[in-house]
Amino acid sequence: MLYCERLFADLNRLADSPVKEKRLVRELAAHVMTLARAPRMAAIKQRWRDVIARRRPDRPPVWCKPVDCWHELLPASNLVCTHPVCRELEIYFKRLLIKSEIGDDTPINEYFWVNTVFDVTPSNTWGLDIKRESIHVPGMAWRYKPALVSERDFERLVVPRYAVNGPATEAARAERSEILGDSMPVRVSPIIGYYSGGSLCCPAADLRGMEPLMIDMIETPALTHRLMDVVCRGQMAQLDAITAVGNIAPNTDDAMFLSDPVRENVTGQYDLLDCWIHGNSQEFDMVGPEMFNEFLLDYQKKVFARFGAVCYGCCENLTHKLDDVLTIPNLRLLTCSAWTDLPTLVDKVQDRCCIMWRHKASDVVCPHDTDALEKQIRRQAEILKGCHFQVVLRELQTLMGHADRLSEWTRLSIAAVSQ
């Protein structure tokens, strides 16, 4: 089974030569614009806004992100564009059309975003090259290859500098605008969608490696503070550059973050206080609450303070850190992963913020049938009764041959949360 198979087969004929690829892209954009303007889309967007604002929606929004299983939903054989930007746009629009057929609450907008381009100095960001070891097989795991091996290596750490590259940004905007023509307008912003600039633990682990990072917190805590201070200041430098651009658009128009304006602002001039930021502590999953606070959360709070709305958590277990996480200023959205105890989180959060209820990908895609999955969804939905929550399935690596599983999951989840 392939979603939109007949539609794509018909549209692909429009690009029967490289010079006609624009025609295909514009036709795809036109189909997406039709979806964006449909009454169903208005209902989807209102659903997201209501739940984030802790109003009562018609039902909680349900959304999935295929991540690394897109090649199963949209194989290369269904792509025809050869021009790099045409292919980028072809993939983007076809994915939106597939999501519409899956039937979840994917927001679709009447414009296409281009990220502001920044130059970073040094070119490797932190003064050391980040490396990983793998067997170079697509879809396989990798492991850290630390750049910070000895204490002397820490002396080489630098705080990066960021500068907007105006010509590169304009070139990116102009090329996409020319390809799309009148079919869809193009907008530019330095922050788009799910901005995860608060996850300081990720570059820290990239630089030091997981095991050394854990040991440092016990044996040489000053080194960890030194590392986290540089990473935090580097993120602050990026935010300074973003602020200096001056054309920030609030990132309140995409899944998970789709919300009312973050704050009352009648000036039409927006800054980071009008935007969302996400942060997590995945690399600190096994770290206790005290060290979590000292070596990560205290640094993250400095970054979070610059934003109007904060989303926290990803796939880590936050069960024993919830009291600390709930002290984050402007926390609007808290993730309950499959490894966080749901009843504990519900009890602690109550009405303080919206809950992102994350489903475990393996529970969804691995079983041969969905009977157990349906019971699990209904059981957990009952625990969330009375809460403000969104239903999210992410981190999918494969569909395990179950091509229609995402539409099944969507149907089961909508049914469970609609009651």
C-alpha positions as CSV (number, residue, x, y, z in Angstrom):
1,M,0.0,0.0,0.0
2,L,1.3,3.5,-0.9
3,Y,-0.6,6.6,0.1
4,C,-1.6,9.0,-2.7
5,E,-0.3,6.4,-5.3
6,R,-2.7,7.3,-8.0
7,L,-2.5,11.0,-7.5
8,F,1.3,11.0,-7.6
9,A,1.3,8.8,-10.7
10,D,-0.9,11.3,-12.5
11,L,1.0,14.4,-11.3
12,N,4.4,12.9,-12.0
13,R,3.6,12.9,-15.7
14,L,3.8,16.7,-15.6
15,A,7.5,16.5,-15.1
16,D,8.3,14.4,-18.2
17,S,11.5,16.4,-18.7
18,P,13.8,18.4,-16.3
19,V,12.6,21.8,-17.7
20,K,9.0,20.9,-16.7
21,E,9.7,20.0,-13.0
22,K,8.5,23.5,-12.0
23,R,5.1,22.6,-13.4
24,L,4.9,19.5,-11.1
25,V,6.0,21.4,-8.0
26,R,3.4,24.2,-8.7
27,E,0.7,21.6,-9.1
28,L,1.7,19.9,-5.9
29,A,1.6,23.3,-4.2
30,A,-1.8,23.9,-5.5
31,H,-3.1,20.7,-4.1
32,V,-1.6,21.6,-0.7
33,M,-3.1,25.1,-0.8
34,T,-6.5,23.4,-1.3
35,L,-6.0,21.4,1.8
36,A,-4.7,24.5,3.7
37,R,-7.9,26.4,2.9
38,A,-10.4,23.6,3.6
39,P,-12.7,23.9,6.6
40,R,-11.1,20.7,8.1
41,M,-7.8,22.6,8.4
42,A,-9.4,25.4,10.3
43,A,-10.8,22.9,12.7
44,I,-7.4,21.2,13.1
45,K,-5.6,24.5,13.9
46,Q,-8.3,25.5,16.4
47,R,-7.9,22.1,18.1
48,W,-4.2,22.7,18.6
49,R,-4.7,26.3,19.8
50,D,-7.4,25.3,22.3
51,V,-5.4,22.5,23.9
52,I,-2.2,24.6,24.3
53,A,-4.3,27.4,25.8
54,R,-5.9,24.8,28.2
55,R,-9.3,25.4,26.7
56,R,-11.6,22.5,26.0
57,P,-11.1,21.4,22.4
58,D,-13.6,19.3,20.4
59,R,-11.0,16.6,21.1
60,P,-7.2,16.5,21.7
61,P,-5.1,16.8,18.6
62,V,-3.5,13.5,17.3
63,W,-0.3,13.8,15.2
64,C,2.5,11.5,14.0
65,K,6.0,12.2,12.6
66,P,7.3,9.4,10.4
67,V,11.0,10.6,10.8
68,D,13.1,7.8,9.3
69,C,10.3,5.7,7.8
70,W,9.4,8.3,5.2
71,H,11.2,6.1,2.6
72,E,8.6,3.5,3.2
73,L,5.7,5.9,2.7
74,L,7.3,7.9,-0.1
75,P,9.9,5.7,-1.9
76,A,12.4,7.2,-4.2
77,S,10.6,5.6,-7.1
78,N,7.7,8.1,-6.5
79,L,10.0,11.1,-6.8
80,V,10.8,12.5,-10.3
81,C,12.5,15.9,-9.9
82,T,16.2,16.0,-10.5
83,H,16.8,19.7,-9.7
84,P,17.8,19.8,-6.0
85,V,15.4,22.6,-4.9
86,C,12.6,21.2,-7.1
87,R,13.2,17.8,-5.4
88,E,13.2,19.4,-2.0
89,L,9.8,21.0,-2.7
90,E,8.5,17.9,-4.3
91,I,9.3,15.9,-1.2
92,Y,7.9,18.5,1.1
93,F,4.5,18.8,-0.6
94,K,4.1,15.0,-1.2
95,R,4.7,14.4,2.5
96,L,2.0,16.8,3.4
97,L,-0.4,15.1,0.9
98,I,0.4,11.7,2.4
99,K,-0.1,13.1,6.0
100,S,-3.5,14.4,4.9
101,E,-4.4,10.9,3.7
102,I,-3.2,9.3,6.9
103,G,-5.8,11.5,8.5
104,D,-4.0,12.9,11.6
105,D,-4.0,16.6,12.7
106,T,-1.1,17.8,10.6
107,P,-1.4,21.6,10.2
108,I,-1.0,22.8,6.7
109,N,-0.2,26.5,5.9
110,E,-0.7,28.6,2.9
111,Y,3.0,29.5,2.6
112,F,6.5,27.9,2.5
113,W,9.1,28.8,5.1
114,V,12.8,29.4,4.4
115,N,15.3,29.5,7.3
116,T,17.6,32.5,7.6
117,V,21.1,31.4,6.8
118,F,23.8,32.0,9.5
119,D,27.6,31.7,9.2
120,V,29.3,30.3,12.2
121,T,32.9,30.9,13.3
122,P,34.7,28.6,13.8
123,S,33.3,26.4,11.0
124,N,33.2,23.4,13.4
125,T,31.3,25.5,15.9
126,W,33.1,24.6,19.2
127,G,36.7,24.6,18.1
128,L,36.9,20.8,17.9
129,D,35.6,18.4,15.2
130,I,32.6,16.3,16.4
131,K,32.9,12.8,15.2
132,R,31.0,9.5,15.5
133,E,31.7,5.9,14.8
134,S,29.4,3.7,12.8
135,I,29.4,0.8,10.3
136,H,28.0,3.2,7.6
137,V,24.9,1.2,7.0
138,P,21.7,3.3,6.6
139,G,19.4,3.0,9.6
140,M,22.0,1.5,11.8
141,A,23.2,2.9,15.2
142,W,26.4,4.9,15.9
143,R,28.4,5.7,18.9
144,Y,30.2,8.8,20.2
145,K,33.9,9.4,19.3
146,P,34.8,12.1,21.9
147,A,36.6,15.2,20.8
148,L,37.3,16.1,24.4
149,V,39.6,13.3,25.4
150,S,42.0,14.9,27.9
151,E,41.7,17.8,30.3
152,R,43.9,19.8,28.0
153,D,41.4,19.5,25.2
154,F,38.9,21.6,27.2
155,E,41.3,24.5,26.7
156,R,40.5,24.3,22.9
157,L,36.8,24.9,23.5
158,V,35.5,28.2,22.1
159,V,32.2,30.0,22.1
160,P,31.0,30.2,18.5
161,R,30.1,33.5,16.8
162,Y,27.1,33.7,14.5
163,A,26.4,36.2,11.7
164,V,23.5,36.3,9.3
165,N,24.3,35.6,5.7
166,G,22.0,38.0,3.9
167,P,22.9,37.1,0.3
168,A,22.6,33.3,1.0
169,T,19.3,33.9,2.7
170,E,17.9,36.0,-0.2
171,A,19.2,33.5,-2.7
172,A,17.4,30.7,-1.0
173,R,14.2,32.7,-0.8
174,A,14.4,33.9,-4.4
175,E,15.0,30.5,-5.9
176,R,12.1,28.9,-4.1
177,S,9.9,31.8,-4.8
178,E,10.7,31.6,-8.5
179,I,10.0,27.9,-8.7
180,L,6.7,28.2,-6.8
181,G,5.6,31.3,-8.8
182,D,2.0,32.3,-7.8
183,S,1.2,28.8,-6.4
184,M,2.5,29.6,-2.9
185,P,4.2,32.5,-1.2
186,V,7.6,32.1,0.5
187,R,8.4,33.5,3.9
188,V,11.7,33.9,5.8
189,S,12.4,33.6,9.5
190,P,15.4,32.6,11.7
191,I,13.1,30.4,13.9
192,I,10.8,28.0,12.3
193,G,8.5,25.3,13.8
194,Y,9.9,23.0,16.6
195,Y,12.9,25.0,17.6
196,S,15.0,22.8,19.9
197,G,17.7,25.3,20.9
198,G,17.4,24.4,24.6
199,S,18.8,20.8,24.4
200,L,22.3,21.7,25.6
201,C,23.0,18.1,26.6
202,C,23.2,17.1,22.9
203,P,26.3,19.1,22.0
204,A,27.8,18.3,25.4
205,A,27.6,14.6,24.7
206,D,28.7,15.0,21.1
207,L,31.9,16.7,22.4
208,R,32.7,14.6,25.5
209,G,30.9,11.3,24.9
210,M,28.3,9.8,27.1
211,E,30.4,7.7,29.5
212,P,33.1,10.3,30.1
213,L,30.4,12.9,30.6
214,M,28.7,10.8,33.3
215,I,32.1,10.1,35.1
216,D,33.1,13.8,34.9
217,M,30.1,14.8,36.9
218,I,31.4,12.6,39.8
219,E,35.1,12.8,39.5
220,T,35.8,16.2,37.9
221,P,32.6,18.3,38.1
222,A,34.5,21.5,37.3
223,L,35.2,20.1,33.8
224,T,31.5,19.5,33.2
225,H,30.6,23.0,34.3
226,R,33.2,24.3,32.0
227,L,31.7,22.4,29.1
228,M,28.2,23.3,29.9
229,D,29.1,27.0,30.3
230,V,30.6,27.1,26.8
231,V,27.7,25.3,25.3
232,C,25.2,27.6,27.0
233,R,27.1,30.7,26.0
234,G,27.3,29.3,22.4
235,Q,23.5,28.9,22.4
236,M,23.1,32.5,23.8
237,A,25.3,33.8,21.0
238,Q,23.1,32.1,18.4
239,L,20.0,33.7,20.0
240,D,21.8,37.1,20.0
241,A,22.3,36.7,16.2
242,I,18.7,35.6,15.7
243,T,17.5,38.7,17.6
244,A,19.7,41.0,15.6
245,V,18.1,39.8,12.4
246,G,14.9,41.7,13.2
247,N,12.5,39.7,11.1
248,I,11.4,37.0,13.6
249,A,8.1,35.4,12.9
250,P,6.5,33.6,15.9
251,N,6.8,29.9,15.5
252,T,3.2,29.3,16.5
253,D,1.9,27.7,13.2
254,D,3.2,24.1,13.2
255,A,2.4,20.8,15.0
256,M,3.0,20.7,18.8
257,F,3.6,24.5,19.0
258,L,0.5,25.7,17.1
259,S,-1.0,28.1,19.5
260,D,-2.5,31.5,20.2
261,P,0.0,34.4,20.2
262,V,2.5,33.6,23.0
263,R,1.9,37.0,24.5
264,E,-0.2,40.1,23.8
265,N,1.7,42.1,21.2
266,V,0.0,44.8,19.2
267,T,3.2,46.3,17.8
268,G,3.7,43.8,14.9
269,Q,7.4,43.7,15.9
270,Y,8.2,40.3,17.3
271,D,11.2,38.9,19.3
272,L,12.0,35.7,21.1
273,L,9.4,36.4,23.8
274,D,6.8,35.8,21.1
275,C,8.3,32.4,20.3
276,W,8.5,28.8,21.5
277,I,11.6,26.9,22.4
278,H,12.0,23.2,23.1
279,G,14.6,21.5,25.3
280,N,15.2,18.0,26.6
281,S,17.5,16.0,28.8
282,Q,17.8,12.7,26.9
283,E,21.5,12.4,27.4
284,F,20.9,13.0,31.2
285,D,18.2,10.3,31.4
286,M,20.2,8.2,33.9
287,V,21.4,11.2,36.0
288,G,19.7,11.8,39.3
289,P,17.6,14.9,40.0
290,E,20.4,16.8,42.0
291,M,23.0,16.4,39.2
292,F,20.3,17.0,36.6
293,N,19.6,20.4,38.1
294,E,23.3,21.4,38.7
295,F,24.8,20.3,35.4
296,L,21.9,20.8,32.9
297,L,18.6,22.4,34.0
298,D,20.2,25.5,35.6
299,Y,22.0,26.2,32.3
300,Q,18.9,25.5,30.3
301,K,16.8,27.9,32.3
302,K,19.1,30.7,31.2
303,V,18.2,29.9,27.6
304,F,14.5,29.4,28.3
305,A,14.2,32.8,30.0
306,R,14.6,34.5,26.7
307,F,11.5,32.8,25.2
308,G,7.8,33.3,25.9
309,A,6.8,29.6,25.8
310,V,8.8,26.5,26.7
311,C,8.2,22.8,25.8
312,Y,10.3,20.3,27.7
313,G,11.1,16.6,27.3
314,C,11.5,14.0,24.6
315,C,12.1,10.3,25.0
316,E,13.7,10.5,28.5
317,N,12.2,9.3,31.8
318,L,11.2,12.4,33.7
319,T,9.3,10.6,36.5
320,H,11.7,11.6,39.3
321,K,12.6,15.0,37.9
322,L,9.1,16.4,37.4
323,D,9.2,18.7,40.5
324,D,12.4,20.3,39.0
325,V,11.1,20.6,35.4
326,L,7.9,22.2,36.6
327,T,9.9,25.1,38.0
328,I,10.8,26.2,34.4
329,P,9.4,29.7,33.8
330,N,6.9,29.9,30.9
331,L,6.5,26.1,30.7
332,R,3.5,25.6,28.5
333,L,4.0,22.0,27.2
334,L,5.5,19.0,29.0
335,T,6.3,15.7,27.3
336,C,5.3,12.5,28.8
337,S,7.4,9.8,27.0
338,A,6.6,6.1,27.1
339,W,9.2,5.8,29.9
340,T,7.8,8.5,32.2
341,D,5.1,7.2,34.6
342,L,1.9,8.7,33.2
343,P,-0.2,8.6,36.5
344,T,2.7,10.4,38.3
345,L,3.0,13.1,35.7
346,V,-0.8,13.6,35.5
347,D,-0.9,14.0,39.3
348,K,1.9,16.5,39.4
349,V,1.0,18.6,36.3
350,Q,-2.8,18.8,36.9
351,D,-3.8,22.0,35.2
352,R,-0.4,23.7,35.2
353,C,0.4,23.1,31.5
354,C,-0.5,21.0,28.5
355,I,0.8,17.5,28.3
356,M,2.4,16.0,25.1
357,W,1.4,12.3,25.5
358,R,4.0,10.4,23.4
359,H,3.4,6.9,22.3
360,K,6.2,4.3,22.0
361,A,7.0,3.7,18.3
362,S,7.7,0.0,18.8
363,D,4.3,-0.6,20.5
364,V,2.7,0.9,17.4
365,V,4.6,-0.7,14.5
366,C,5.8,-4.1,15.7
367,P,2.6,-6.1,16.5
368,H,1.0,-8.0,13.7
369,D,-2.4,-6.6,14.7
370,T,-3.6,-3.6,16.7
371,D,-5.8,-5.3,19.4
372,A,-3.3,-4.8,22.2
373,L,-2.4,-1.3,21.0
374,E,-6.0,-0.3,21.0
375,K,-6.4,-1.5,24.6
376,Q,-3.3,0.3,25.7
377,I,-4.3,3.6,24.1
378,R,-7.8,3.4,25.7
379,R,-6.3,2.6,29.1
380,Q,-3.9,5.4,29.1
381,A,-6.4,7.9,27.6
382,E,-8.6,7.1,30.7
383,I,-5.7,8.2,32.9
384,L,-5.5,11.5,31.1
385,K,-9.2,12.2,31.4
386,G,-9.7,15.8,32.4
387,C,-6.2,16.9,31.4
388,H,-5.2,19.1,28.6
389,F,-3.1,17.0,26.2
390,Q,-2.0,16.3,22.7
391,V,-1.3,12.9,21.3
392,V,2.1,12.5,19.5
393,L,3.9,9.6,17.8
394,R,7.5,10.3,16.8
395,E,10.9,8.7,16.5
396,L,9.7,6.1,14.0
397,Q,12.5,4.3,12.3
398,T,10.5,1.7,10.4
399,L,6.9,0.6,9.8
400,M,7.9,-3.1,10.0
401,G,6.1,-3.8,6.8
402,H,2.8,-2.4,8.1
403,A,2.2,0.3,5.5
404,D,-1.2,1.3,6.9
405,R,-0.2,1.3,10.6
406,L,0.0,5.1,10.9
407,S,-3.5,5.5,9.7
408,E,-4.6,2.7,12.0
409,W,-2.9,4.4,14.9
410,T,-4.5,7.7,14.0
411,R,-7.9,6.2,13.9
412,L,-7.5,4.3,17.2
413,S,-6.1,7.4,19.0
414,I,-8.8,9.7,17.7
415,A,-11.5,7.2,18.8
416,A,-10.0,6.9,22.3
417,V,-9.6,10.6,23.0
418,S,-12.9,11.6,21.5
419,Q,-14.9,9.8,24.2
